[in-house]
Amino acid sequence: AGDREGAKFHLNQALVIWIAGLFGVIPCIGWIWGIFCFVCALMGLIAAINGEEKEVPLLGRIKLLK
């Protein structure tokens, strides 16, 4: 994590996905939401490994860290 802003970006994305994933405990619709959050986490992981700052769909614009 040499790039501080890049690390903060990926940490924020992971935090938002994790918090959104908590809604996956809701029966039926929550399962679909849980799968969506899992796919977003994989997309974020791949982007972080490649060193790209790519927002995940629907959740990427939420900023929890300043």
C-alpha positions as CSV (number, residue, x, y, z in Angstrom):
1,A,0.0,0.0,0.0
2,G,2.6,2.5,-1.1
3,D,0.0,4.9,-2.5
4,R,-1.9,6.3,0.5
5,E,-4.8,7.7,-1.5
6,G,-5.2,4.4,-3.5
7,A,-5.1,2.4,-0.3
8,K,-7.8,4.6,1.2
9,F,-9.9,4.2,-1.9
10,H,-9.7,0.4,-1.8
11,L,-10.3,0.4,2.0
12,N,-13.4,2.5,1.6
13,Q,-14.7,0.2,-1.2
14,A,-14.2,-2.9,0.9
15,L,-15.9,-1.3,4.0
16,V,-18.9,-0.3,1.9
17,I,-19.2,-3.8,0.4
18,W,-18.9,-5.4,3.8
19,I,-21.6,-3.1,5.4
20,A,-23.9,-3.7,2.4
21,G,-23.3,-7.4,2.7
22,L,-24.9,-7.4,6.1
23,F,-28.2,-7.0,4.4
24,G,-27.7,-10.5,3.0
25,V,-29.2,-12.1,6.0
26,I,-32.7,-11.0,4.8
27,P,-34.4,-14.2,3.4
28,C,-34.9,-14.5,-0.4
29,I,-33.9,-11.0,-1.6
30,G,-31.0,-11.0,0.8
31,W,-29.5,-14.0,-0.9
32,I,-29.4,-12.3,-4.2
33,W,-28.0,-9.2,-2.5
34,G,-25.4,-11.3,-0.8
35,I,-24.3,-12.8,-4.2
36,F,-24.2,-9.3,-5.7
37,C,-21.9,-8.1,-2.8
38,F,-19.7,-11.2,-3.2
39,V,-19.3,-10.4,-7.0
40,C,-18.6,-6.7,-6.1
41,A,-15.9,-7.9,-3.6
42,L,-14.3,-10.0,-6.3
43,M,-14.3,-7.1,-8.7
44,G,-12.8,-4.9,-6.1
45,L,-10.1,-7.4,-5.3
46,I,-9.1,-7.8,-8.9
47,A,-9.0,-4.0,-9.4
48,A,-6.8,-3.7,-6.3
49,I,-4.4,-6.4,-7.4
50,N,-4.1,-4.6,-10.8
51,G,-3.6,-1.3,-9.1
52,E,-6.7,0.3,-10.6
53,E,-9.1,2.6,-8.8
54,K,-12.3,1.2,-10.3
55,E,-15.6,1.8,-8.4
56,V,-17.9,-1.2,-7.9
57,P,-21.4,-1.0,-9.3
58,L,-24.1,0.7,-7.2
59,L,-22.0,0.9,-4.1
60,G,-18.9,2.6,-5.4
61,R,-20.0,6.2,-5.0
62,I,-20.6,5.8,-1.3
63,K,-17.8,7.5,0.7
64,L,-17.3,6.5,4.3
65,L,-13.7,7.6,4.7
66,K,-12.6,11.1,4.0
